[in-house]
Amino acid sequence: MADDRKNLGARGEAVALSFLQAQGFNILETNYRSKVAEIDIICRDNNTLCFVEVKTRRSLKKGLPRESITYSKQKKIIMGASFYLKEKKLMNSRVRFDVVEVFEKNSRFDINLIKNAFQAC
């Protein structure tokens, strides 16, 4: 069961990556790990640096994928982004936190990009 979820997540991330590239995003990193968080995709949308969380689901039994990104998870992503910005010396960059929801049904994918899904306070 856990392997199936991991496999679903990996497929969702691959689909999200292709989607973002098709939308003109410039992919910088995937699965960036800091000591506090993993960020699924880091990319540029014009002059904005985007930290993207990808959530994949097969059904809505547990709610929308974006609903699983709790305040605690948001804080971790923001802290991970802060590590990235310091590491790459990009502290003065315009930053945005996006979510890509991926729904898989019958081996087909529906994708929903939520720009500015949450913000650092």
Contacts in CASP RR format, 6 or more apart in sequence:
PFRMAT RR
TARGET T0000
AUTHOR 0000-0000-0000
METHOD contacts of the structure
MODEL  1
MADDRKNLGARGEAVALSFLQAQGFNILETNYRSKVAEIDIICRDNNTLC
FVEVKTRRSLKKGLPRESITYSKQKKIIMGASFYLKEKKLMNSRVRFDVV
EVFEKNSRFDINLIKNAFQAC
8 56 0 8 1.000
8 58 0 8 1.000
8 104 0 8 1.000
9 54 0 8 1.000
9 56 0 8 1.000
11 56 0 8 1.000
11 104 0 8 1.000
12 54 0 8 1.000
12 56 0 8 1.000
12 102 0 8 1.000
12 104 0 8 1.000
12 109 0 8 1.000
13 30 0 8 1.000
13 31 0 8 1.000
13 40 0 8 1.000
13 41 0 8 1.000
13 54 0 8 1.000
13 56 0 8 1.000
15 56 0 8 1.000
15 102 0 8 1.000
15 109 0 8 1.000
15 111 0 8 1.000
16 40 0 8 1.000
16 41 0 8 1.000
16 52 0 8 1.000
16 54 0 8 1.000
16 100 0 8 1.000
16 102 0 8 1.000
16 111 0 8 1.000
17 27 0 8 1.000
17 30 0 8 1.000
17 41 0 8 1.000
19 100 0 8 1.000
19 111 0 8 1.000
19 113 0 8 1.000
20 27 0 8 1.000
20 41 0 8 1.000
20 43 0 8 1.000
20 52 0 8 1.000
20 100 0 8 1.000
20 113 0 8 1.000
21 27 0 8 1.000
23 113 0 8 1.000
24 45 0 8 1.000
25 43 0 8 1.000
25 44 0 8 1.000
25 45 0 8 1.000
25 50 0 8 1.000
26 43 0 8 1.000
26 44 0 8 1.000
27 41 0 8 1.000
27 42 0 8 1.000
27 43 0 8 1.000
28 42 0 8 1.000
28 43 0 8 1.000
28 44 0 8 1.000
28 49 0 8 1.000
29 39 0 8 1.000
29 41 0 8 1.000
29 42 0 8 1.000
29 84 0 8 1.000
30 40 0 8 1.000
30 41 0 8 1.000
30 42 0 8 1.000
31 38 0 8 1.000
31 39 0 8 1.000
31 40 0 8 1.000
32 38 0 8 1.000
32 39 0 8 1.000
32 42 0 8 1.000
32 80 0 8 1.000
32 84 0 8 1.000
34 79 0 8 1.000
34 80 0 8 1.000
34 83 0 8 1.000
34 84 0 8 1.000
35 83 0 8 1.000
36 76 0 8 1.000
36 79 0 8 1.000
36 80 0 8 1.000
36 83 0 8 1.000
37 76 0 8 1.000
37 77 0 8 1.000
37 79 0 8 1.000
37 80 0 8 1.000
39 51 0 8 1.000
39 52 0 8 1.000
39 53 0 8 1.000
39 77 0 8 1.000
39 80 0 8 1.000
39 81 0 8 1.000
39 84 0 8 1.000
40 52 0 8 1.000
40 53 0 8 1.000
40 54 0 8 1.000
41 50 0 8 1.000
41 51 0 8 1.000
41 52 0 8 1.000
41 54 0 8 1.000
41 100 0 8 1.000
42 49 0 8 1.000
42 50 0 8 1.000
42 51 0 8 1.000
42 52 0 8 1.000
42 84 0 8 1.000
43 49 0 8 1.000
43 50 0 8 1.000
43 52 0 8 1.000
44 50 0 8 1.000
45 96 0 8 1.000
45 115 0 8 1.000
47 94 0 8 1.000
48 93 0 8 1.000
48 94 0 8 1.000
48 95 0 8 1.000
48 96 0 8 1.000
49 85 0 8 1.000
49 90 0 8 1.000
49 93 0 8 1.000
49 94 0 8 1.000
49 95 0 8 1.000
49 96 0 8 1.000
50 95 0 8 1.000
50 96 0 8 1.000
50 97 0 8 1.000
50 98 0 8 1.000
51 77 0 8 1.000
51 80 0 8 1.000
51 81 0 8 1.000
51 84 0 8 1.000
51 95 0 8 1.000
51 96 0 8 1.000
51 97 0 8 1.000
51 98 0 8 1.000
52 97 0 8 1.000
52 98 0 8 1.000
52 99 0 8 1.000
52 100 0 8 1.000
53 69 0 8 1.000
53 73 0 8 1.000
53 77 0 8 1.000
53 97 0 8 1.000
53 98 0 8 1.000
53 99 0 8 1.000
53 100 0 8 1.000
53 117 0 8 1.000
54 99 0 8 1.000
54 100 0 8 1.000
54 102 0 8 1.000
55 65 0 8 1.000
55 66 0 8 1.000
55 68 0 8 1.000
55 69 0 8 1.000
55 99 0 8 1.000
55 100 0 8 1.000
55 101 0 8 1.000
55 102 0 8 1.000
56 65 0 8 1.000
56 101 0 8 1.000
56 102 0 8 1.000
56 103 0 8 1.000
56 104 0 8 1.000
57 63 0 8 1.000
57 64 0 8 1.000
57 65 0 8 1.000
57 101 0 8 1.000
57 102 0 8 1.000
57 103 0 8 1.000
57 104 0 8 1.000
58 103 0 8 1.000
58 104 0 8 1.000
58 105 0 8 1.000
62 68 0 8 1.000
64 101 0 8 1.000
65 99 0 8 1.000
65 101 0 8 1.000
65 102 0 8 1.000
65 103 0 8 1.000
66 99 0 8 1.000
66 101 0 8 1.000
66 114 0 8 1.000
66 117 0 8 1.000
69 77 0 8 1.000
69 99 0 8 1.000
69 117 0 8 1.000
69 118 0 8 1.000
74 97 0 8 1.000
74 118 0 8 1.000
77 97 0 8 1.000
78 97 0 8 1.000
78 120 0 8 1.000
81 95 0 8 1.000
81 97 0 8 1.000
81 120 0 8 1.000
84 90 0 8 1.000
85 91 0 8 1.000
85 93 0 8 1.000
85 95 0 8 1.000
95 120 0 8 1.000
96 115 0 8 1.000
96 116 0 8 1.000
97 116 0 8 1.000
97 117 0 8 1.000
97 118 0 8 1.000
97 119 0 8 1.000
97 120 0 8 1.000
98 113 0 8 1.000
98 114 0 8 1.000
98 115 0 8 1.000
98 116 0 8 1.000
98 117 0 8 1.000
99 113 0 8 1.000
99 114 0 8 1.000
99 117 0 8 1.000
99 118 0 8 1.000
100 111 0 8 1.000
100 112 0 8 1.000
100 113 0 8 1.000
100 114 0 8 1.000
101 111 0 8 1.000
101 112 0 8 1.000
101 114 0 8 1.000
102 109 0 8 1.000
102 110 0 8 1.000
102 111 0 8 1.000
103 109 0 8 1.000
103 110 0 8 1.000
103 111 0 8 1.000
103 112 0 8 1.000
END
